[in-house]
Amino acid sequence: PPLSAWPTHTEPSCLPATSTPSLPPRFSTSRAMANSCRLVDKAGGASTTALFTYARLWLFSEQVLMVRQDFLVPVFWPTRMQLALFTFAFLRPSRVALGLCMAMRISMYTAQAPMIWDSSIWANFTDCCFLSSLVLCADADVLRGTGDTVRVMMGMFYVAAGFWKLNSAFLDATVSCGSIYVASLLAYLPPALTPAWLVKPALAAAPLMTIAGEMVLGVCLLSSSRPARRAGVLLSGLLHFAIAITPHPNSVPTFGVMCMVRMFHVMPHAWTATLREALAPPGDRRGLAIRAAGAALVAGSCGFTSTPGFTVDYAIPLQFALCLSAARAALHAAAAAAVSESPERRGPSALLRVVNALLVFVVFGYAFLSQPLGLMDIGAASPFASIRLHGGSNHLLMPTGLLQRWAGDDFSRSDLFGGGVVRVTRTDSAYLNALWPANCTGELRPRITSLLRDGRHIALQFNPTARRTLGPFLREHFMHRWRPESGAPFEAFTIPAFELRRTLEEVRQSREAFVIEYERLPGVVGDEAWRTAAWRSRVAYTEDGRGGRTCRAKAAGAHFWAECADDEIVVRPFPPGLGGLYLWKTALWFAYPIIEGIEELPCMD
């Protein structure tokens, strides 16, 4: 039934009629909390509940994200139809319209995968949970049926993001992404306030601070304590605000928008009260002043825009508005802590509990098992972790790439995971050089680079995830890549055999003529010396873009080059069947650059 048919509650579900808590005077405006379930839907002319608020918040934010990130929309996708459907659902919400919108957005990310952000995967998991509750629950029980599951999912995502940073590369302050983020924020301060003696300990502490912050945030969301959950929401807002205002190329406000919208599930009625309060006319001068100050702060956040091509990155003010709303919602929830945050209704049905348990199990596998098994690298729940998946693990506690280790450096055991590791020593392909090794150091502001060097950081960063996700046009025309005519030495890198096979299929579809030279490494695990110099065969491959190709190989110790074997990586067809399709839609691997004198992986994501 449409939301306009929902029953009117004489008492708000967040404040049962039997509870009349005494609030301090400063919370007198928290009457919004008492009325949060009586929001008027002007389109339907009837009262609605917190579900109505979440529906419109989700629809609005997803429209902003879709317009802001049109590169996440498949080329064949009916974009205008989707925007029209979202607009209609926002103006006249109903179960059918909301369900269609959510299913369409989930399908959009699925069709575009694996060229999507890790946050897109997080969004799909949480929205699948909400959609199942929308289908299986009565109107008044939808949020109750999905809230705890979404909260647990988000908690696991944050814990995993911190856990996978427990590796030797991220913990090394001379190469860590954490140090780059802190230096980027310090760059807002004048030079007089950032002397070298202060910058060095700040950058040295950055990796541990980042890990602690993400894991504490996740643990708070997983906690059974409501004050801890509210603290988790506040920590999430702080984390994503810092990420949003970080200068390019590390500003990711869209990530924060997605996460903060899902924080609604932690305290839905407090969020509902907050949004109603924000949109209601002020009742006095104090209310007017507070709204004016909030609006000024949101408008002022536009000044943090640094992404090339954007005069105003409107995801930043949206992210800032969501952070302010989260803080206010936490105050509302704290003020109403003496009563139940949720209505006293029956629990989820047995079928919904089974669905939720299955989703949590899948999310756990994605967050904590995909990297040990070697099923996912780019897109895993480890943003900016510099975790090593091929050639051996750099994690302090966990192995990685176990399936690749089992398959070995040939294809006798597995066509999907075999082939070992290759070191690409040269290619003239514009497509490949735009993807690998993805050095984006030149996009860092000179001030940030200077601070990094003051802190004894190598001041190098690589962004293969962005290049994969943004698509070929942006990466080939607006991002740094090695060019043969430049005269600069080629930046060698290592990559798993599967990723080389996959990407060569993409190059062939573009009909580009190219040359690639690589070396196959002996075994599948080794140190930096192994990754830099060891080899068991060398391969030189040429393709003319019209189907003509030549392949020559030379084994270690041989004096002459010979024709490649039929199972050589570059001539071996892509794995067929469901296994190949699954990895084609889910698996992308980082290329690890080889940097002379550096024993750890540099910052990459």
Sequence and secondary structure as in RCSB ss.txt:
>XXXX:A:sequence
PPLSAWPTHTEPSCLPATSTPSLPPRFSTSRAMANSCRLVDKAGGASTTALFTYARLWLFSEQVLMVRQDFLVPV
FWPTRMQLALFTFAFLRPSRVALGLCMAMRISMYTAQAPMIWDSSIWANFTDCCFLSSLVLCADADVLRGTGDTV
RVMMGMFYVAAGFWKLNSAFLDATVSCGSIYVASLLAYLPPALTPAWLVKPALAAAPLMTIAGEMVLGVCLLSSS
RPARRAGVLLSGLLHFAIAITPHPNSVPTFGVMCMVRMFHVMPHAWTATLREALAPPGDRRGLAIRAAGAALVAG
SCGFTSTPGFTVDYAIPLQFALCLSAARAALHAAAAAAVSESPERRGPSALLRVVNALLVFVVFGYAFLSQPLGL
MDIGAASPFASIRLHGGSNHLLMPTGLLQRWAGDDFSRSDLFGGGVVRVTRTDSAYLNALWPANCTGELRPRITS
LLRDGRHIALQFNPTARRTLGPFLREHFMHRWRPESGAPFEAFTIPAFELRRTLEEVRQSREAFVIEYERLPGVV
GDEAWRTAAWRSRVAYTEDGRGGRTCRAKAAGAHFWAECADDEIVVRPFPPGLGGLYLWKTALWFAYPIIEGIEE
LPCMD
>XXXX:A:secstr
 BGGGS   SS TTS TT      GGGGGGHHHHTTT EEETTTTEEE HHHHHHHHHHHHHHHHHHHTGGGS T
TS HHHHHHHHHHHHHS BHHHHHHHHHHHHHHHHHHTTSS HHHHHHHHHHHHHHHHHHHS GGGHHHHHHHHH
HHHHHHHHHHHHHTT BHHHH TTT HHHHHHHHHHTTS GGG  HHHHHHHHHHHHHHHHHHHHHHHHHHH S 
HHHHHHHHHHHHHHHHHHHHS TTS  HHHHHHHHHHGGGGSHHHHHHHHHHHHS  SSHHHHHHHHHHHHHHHH
GGGG  STT SS THHHHHHHHHHHHHHHHHHHHHTTTS SS       HHHHHHHHHHHHHHHHHHHTHHHHTS
 STTSS TT     SBS  BSS    HHHHHHTTSSSS TTT S EEEEEEE  HHHHHHSS B GGGS HHHHH
HHHHTT    EE HHHHHHH HHHHHHHS    GGG      EEEEHHHHHHHHHHHHHHT  EEEEEEE SSSB
  HHHHHH  SEEEEEEE SSS EEEEEEETT SS EE  TT TTTS    HHHHHHHHHH     EE  TT  S
  EE 
